Amino acid sequence: MSNRSGTDHRASGLTRRHALECMIWAGTGIMWTMAGGVPKPLNLLGEAQAAEPGPQGFSFLQISDSHVGFDKEKSVTAVDTLQEAIDHVKALARKPSFMIHTGDITHLSTAAQFDTAEKIIGSTGLDVHYVPGEHDVVDEGQGQAYLDRYGKSTKGAGWYSFDKEGVHFIGLVNVVNLKAGGLGFLGPDQLAWLKQNLSGQSASTPIVVFAHIPLWAIYPEWGWGTDDSAQALAMLKPFGSVTVLNGHIHQIIQKVEGNMTFHTARSTAFPQPAPGSAKAPGPVIVPAEKLRGMLGLTSVDYVVGKSDLALTDSTLASA
Amino acid sequence: MSLPSCLPRLVLASCTVVILASWPSLIPASSAEPAVTISNFAFVPDELKVAAGSAVTFKNGDDTVHSIVADDGSFRSPALDTDGEFSHTFSQPGTFTYHCGLHPFMQGRIVVQ
C-alpha cells in the first residue's frame, strides 16, 4: 500500500480521454480528484476547492461511516459531526453533482437513526447513492430496514449501477451473509451480476466501484478486507481506469495497482486505529478538540480530456 | 510449539501448571450463570464449558456494536451496543460454534456437556 499525494505520477504518459477528480474529506468526508482513472489526493479542502473540474466534467462527494446513534464522546456526538460535515458540503463554492455514502449510515439500523441521517444528509438537496455498512443491516430483518429506504432500483442486498457522463458507477454490498471466520463477502449472486453488468461496458469506460468494507486486504486480522473481492477485481482488470472507494476503517489508506486505484475514506463520526497499532479496531475516543482533525469527506471530480486524476482529503478541522 | 529437550523437567512441569491455570476453557464453569464477555473484539473466554440446560449470557464490553450468531444459524442475538446482553439456553450436549455477525473474525464456542 502506498499513500500518494500531489500530482499523479502515472498520469502524464496516459492517453485516457477522461479524468476524474475526487474530493474526499476525512471525518466529514474526503475529496478526490481523479483524472484518467488515477486518483490524486489533495490534503486540504481549500486545495480541493481550488481544483477546477475543467469545462466538461463533474464532481461528486464521498461521505462515509456517519454512525448516527454513536455517542460515546458525549460532548460531540456522531449526529453533531455529521451535521458539521453536511454544513461544509452546503457551503462549497462549487456544488458536487451528487454524493455517494459508503455505508454505516447508522450505528444500530434503527428507524430513528435512519430518519435522523436522512434529514441531515437530505438537507443538501443532492442525490445520494448509498451502499450499506454492517451497522446498517443489524435490524431484525437483517438488512430489510435499509432496503425499504434505499433498495429501490437495486438488486439482491442492495447492489446497483448507474452512469454519469460516461463514467460507470457500481455500488456493491459486502456486509451481509458474513461467514464465520471470514471478512467482507460479496457472494456468488452479486459476482454473477457484476460480470453481466461489466460485459456491457467498453474497456475505455472509467469505472468507479464503491462498497463499505475495503475490496483489498488492508488488515484481515481486523476484518479489513473482502473474502471474494479477488474475483470482482479480476473482472475489473481489463478496464483502463478503475477507482475503488471504500469506508469501514475510518481512515485514509490508498493503493495504486495497475489501472486500479483504491482509497478508503475517513468517517464523519469517530476515528479508528491504524492497522495493527492497537489491540482491537474499536473506536478511538478522542477529545472534541482533537476529533474534528480526524474526521472528513471526499470529493471526486471527473474531467473529460484530462489525463490524470486527483484526489483530495481534508478534515472537518481544516475545512 | 516444541520445547527444547534440554529444558529441566521441573521447569516444564511448572510451565504446564501455569498454562493450565491461565487457560479459561480448561476450568469448569463454576458460577451459577456462565457468561462470555466481549472485550477488544474477542469473546472471553473463547471456549466455555457448561452443563446441558445452562443459559449462557453474552455481554458486550466494547465501545462498538457486536452480535452473537451461531455458525449453524440455530440462534442469533440482536445487535448489542455497549453493555448490551444476550442470553441463550443450550439444552443439548455438543459443541456450538458462533461468531460476531458484524465482525465474523470474532469466533467462540460453547461446549455443552
Interface residues (C-beta under 8 A of the other chain):
Chain A: K72 H107 L108 S109 E134 H135 V138 E140 L178 K179 A180 G181 G182 L183 P220 E221 W222 G223 K279 A280 P281 G282 P283 I285
Chain B: N40 F41 A42 D62 D63 T64 V65 S67 V69 D71 P78 A79 D81 T82 T97 Y98 H99 G101 L102 H103 P104 F105 Q107
